[in-house]
Amino acid sequence: MRNSLSGSVSVFTSQSVFIGRSMRHSLRNVDALIMAIVLPIMLMLMFTYIFGGAIDPTGDYVNYVVPGIILLTAGYGSASTAVDVNQDMTGGIIDRFRTMPIASHGVVIGHIVSSLARNLLATGIVILVAMLVGFRPSAGLMDWIFALAIIALFILALTWLFAGIGLVASSPAAASGYGFILLFLPYLSSAFVPTETMPSWLHGVANHQPITPIIETIRGLLTGTPIGNDAWIAVGWCLLILAVAFAWSVRSFRRLAGRR
């Protein structure tokens, strides 16, 4: 009993240290945090004021585009996890952790928790700015709770996916490049324009990729548009991505950390 309790405390303590370490790194890396917030805001302003009039002459385009910008914010913020994890894997710090009586895989979980907190903060800031430029959600309290739950689940799934990329990439630059490819998915979804306005050969991709049902669910919860089965599909996609990314990350860490 004593050994079991001691081990539990050790895991809890080491995990807290790793989370604190990642949070401090996030606070010190001000440039990455600012870019994760500023870039989506710039895109929102560009689409709203430059392209919005051509897409929706009624001036209601900001209500359409904000859910897509929210997911784009999550994507840009989560992408830095790949670089952070890879720097730990290639910088030699994992070897030092493995010599200590702690669970070294906690370093990845620390990055996950830090990324989730950072991205939820960035999402809140983006929503506030969106309201300043005309976003008018019709959501009630429960709608907001469900929308934030979907957003948090998406961020968690995406962050684990980027962590897996960071584990297997050969360098921080490669991790950044591989992660950047995933950031194109929102542009092939209903984030900025309805999928039926795209070329017919893109309809299958745009309608059946993970981002579209997630965006339509958030859009429906916040602005009252029909959701249909998109909510269940969105949750299913998030859970599937999370399960695959988690299993991939755990297996990759055990394989790579053992030989570094």
C-alpha positions in Angstrom: 0.0 0.0 0.0 2.8 2.4 0.9 4.7 1.7 -2.3 1.6 2.1 -4.4 0.8 5.4 -2.7 4.3 6.6 -3.1 4.3 5.8 -6.7 1.0 7.6 -7.3 2.4 10.7 -5.5 5.5 10.5 -7.6 3.6 10.3 -10.9 1.3 13.2 -9.8 4.2 15.3 -8.7 6.3 14.7 -11.8 3.3 15.4 -14.1 2.7 18.7 -12.3 6.3 19.6 -12.8 6.1 18.8 -16.5 2.9 20.8 -16.9 4.4 23.8 -15.1 7.5 23.5 -17.3 5.4 23.6 -20.5 3.3 26.5 -19.2 6.4 28.5 -18.4 7.8 27.8 -21.9 4.5 29.0 -23.4 4.6 32.3 -21.4 8.2 32.9 -22.4 7.5 32.2 -26.0 5.5 35.4 -26.5 6.1 35.6 -30.2 4.4 32.2 -30.9 1.5 33.1 -28.6 1.0 36.4 -30.3 1.1 34.9 -33.8 -1.3 32.2 -32.8 -3.8 34.9 -31.9 -3.0 37.7 -34.4 -2.8 35.6 -37.6 -6.4 34.2 -37.3 -7.7 37.7 -36.3 -6.0 39.1 -39.4 -7.6 36.5 -41.6 -11.0 37.2 -40.0 -10.6 40.9 -40.7 -9.5 40.2 -44.2 -12.3 37.9 -45.0 -14.9 40.1 -43.3 -13.9 43.5 -44.7 -12.2 42.7 -48.0 -13.9 39.5 -49.3 -17.1 39.6 -47.2 -19.0 42.1 -49.3 -18.5 40.0 -52.4 -19.4 36.7 -50.7 -22.4 38.1 -48.7 -23.6 41.6 -49.7 -26.0 41.6 -46.7 -23.0 42.2 -44.4 -23.8 39.0 -42.4 -20.7 37.2 -43.5 -18.9 37.7 -40.2 -21.4 35.4 -38.5 -20.7 32.8 -41.1 -16.9 33.0 -41.0 -16.2 33.2 -37.2 -16.7 29.4 -36.5 -14.1 28.6 -39.2 -11.7 31.2 -37.7 -12.1 29.6 -34.3 -10.9 26.2 -35.7 -8.2 27.9 -37.6 -7.0 29.5 -34.3 -6.9 26.1 -32.7 -4.9 24.7 -35.7 -2.3 27.5 -35.6 -2.0 27.2 -31.8 -1.7 23.4 -31.7 0.9 23.4 -34.5 3.5 24.7 -32.2 3.2 21.6 -30.1 4.9 19.6 -32.8 7.9 21.9 -32.6 8.0 21.9 -28.8 7.8 18.1 -28.6 10.4 17.7 -31.3 12.8 20.0 -29.6 12.6 17.9 -26.4 13.1 14.7 -28.4 16.1 15.9 -30.4 17.7 18.2 -27.8 18.8 15.5 -25.3 16.5 16.5 -22.5 14.6 13.1 -22.7 17.9 11.3 -21.9 18.2 13.4 -18.7 14.6 12.7 -17.7 15.1 8.9 -18.2 17.9 8.9 -15.6 15.5 10.3 -13.0 12.9 8.3 -11.0 10.0 9.9 -12.9 7.8 9.0 -15.8 9.5 10.7 -18.7 6.5 10.4 -21.0 5.0 13.1 -18.8 6.9 15.7 -20.9 4.5 15.1 -23.8 1.4 15.3 -21.5 2.8 18.6 -20.2 2.9 20.0 -23.7 -0.7 18.7 -24.3 -2.1 20.4 -21.3 -0.2 23.6 -21.9 -1.4 23.7 -25.5 -5.0 23.1 -24.5 -4.9 26.0 -22.0 -3.1 28.3 -24.5 -5.5 27.6 -27.3 -8.6 28.0 -25.2 -7.3 31.4 -24.2 -6.5 32.3 -27.8 -10.0 31.2 -28.8 -11.6 33.4 -26.2 -9.7 36.4 -27.4 -10.6 35.7 -31.1 -14.3 35.4 -30.1 -14.1 38.8 -28.2 -12.5 40.5 -31.3 -15.1 38.9 -33.5 -17.9 40.4 -31.4 -16.2 43.8 -31.8 -16.3 43.6 -35.6 -20.0 42.5 -35.7 -20.2 38.8 -34.7 -23.6 38.4 -33.1 -24.2 34.8 -31.8 -27.7 33.8 -30.8 -26.5 31.0 -28.6 -27.9 30.4 -25.1 -25.9 29.2 -22.1 -26.1 25.5 -23.0 -25.3 26.2 -26.6 -22.1 28.0 -25.5 -21.2 25.1 -23.2 -21.7 22.5 -25.9 -19.8 24.7 -28.5 -16.8 25.2 -26.1 -16.9 21.4 -25.3 -16.6 20.6 -29.0 -13.8 23.2 -29.5 -11.9 21.8 -26.5 -12.3 18.3 -27.8 -11.1 19.3 -31.2 -8.1 21.1 -29.7 -7.2 18.1 -27.6 -7.4 15.7 -30.6 -5.4 18.1 -32.8 -2.8 18.7 -30.2 -2.2 14.9 -29.7 -1.9 14.6 -33.5 0.7 17.4 -33.6 2.5 15.8 -30.7 2.8 12.6 -32.7 4.2 14.6 -35.6 6.7 16.2 -33.3 7.8 12.8 -32.0 8.6 11.2 -35.4 9.9 14.3 -37.2 13.7 14.5 -37.7 14.0 18.1 -36.7 11.9 21.1 -35.4 11.9 22.5 -38.9 10.5 19.2 -40.3 7.9 19.1 -37.5 6.8 22.6 -38.4 6.5 21.7 -42.1 4.6 18.5 -41.6 2.2 20.3 -39.2 1.6 23.1 -41.6 0.1 20.7 -44.2 -2.8 20.0 -41.8 -3.6 23.7 -41.6 -4.9 23.6 -45.2 -7.8 21.4 -44.2 -10.1 24.4 -43.1 -9.7 25.9 -46.5 -11.1 22.8 -48.1 -14.2 22.8 -45.8 -17.2 25.0 -45.2 -15.1 27.4 -43.0 -15.1 30.3 -45.4 -17.7 29.5 -48.1 -20.5 26.9 -48.4 -19.2 23.7 -49.9 -21.8 23.7 -52.7 -20.1 26.8 -54.2 -16.9 24.8 -54.7 -16.1 22.9 -57.9 -18.1 19.7 -58.1 -15.0 17.5 -57.9 -14.2 19.0 -54.5 -17.6 18.4 -53.0 -16.8 14.9 -51.8 -13.6 16.0 -50.1 -15.1 19.1 -48.5 -18.2 17.4 -47.2 -16.6 14.3 -45.8 -13.4 15.6 -44.2 -13.4 16.1 -40.4 -13.4 19.9 -40.3 -16.7 20.5 -42.1 -19.0 18.8 -39.6 -17.1 20.3 -36.7 -17.5 23.8 -38.1 -21.2 23.2 -39.0 -21.8 22.0 -35.4 -20.1 25.1 -33.9 -21.9 27.4 -36.4 -25.2 25.8 -35.6 -24.7 26.1 -31.8 -23.6 29.7 -32.0 -25.8 31.1 -34.8 -28.7 28.8 -34.9 -28.2 27.3 -38.3 -29.4 23.6 -38.8 -27.0 21.0 -37.3 -28.7 17.7 -38.3 -26.3 14.8 -37.8 -23.2 17.0 -37.9 -22.9 17.1 -34.1 -22.6 13.3 -33.8 -20.3 13.1 -36.8 -18.1 15.9 -35.4 -17.8 14.2 -32.0 -17.0 10.9 -33.8 -14.3 12.5 -35.8 -12.7 14.2 -32.8 -12.7 10.9 -30.8 -11.3 8.9 -33.7 -8.5 11.4 -34.3 -7.8 11.6 -30.5 -7.7 7.8 -30.2 -5.4 7.3 -33.2 -3.2 10.2 -32.3 -2.9 9.1 -28.7 -2.0 5.5 -29.6 0.5 6.7 -32.2 2.1 9.2 -29.8 2.5 6.6 -27.0 3.9 4.0 -29.3 6.3 6.5 -31.0 7.5 7.8 -27.6 8.3 4.4 -26.3 10.1 3.4 -29.5 12.1 6.6 -29.9 12.8 7.5 -26.3 14.2 4.0 -25.7 16.9 4.5 -28.2 17.8 8.1 -27.7 
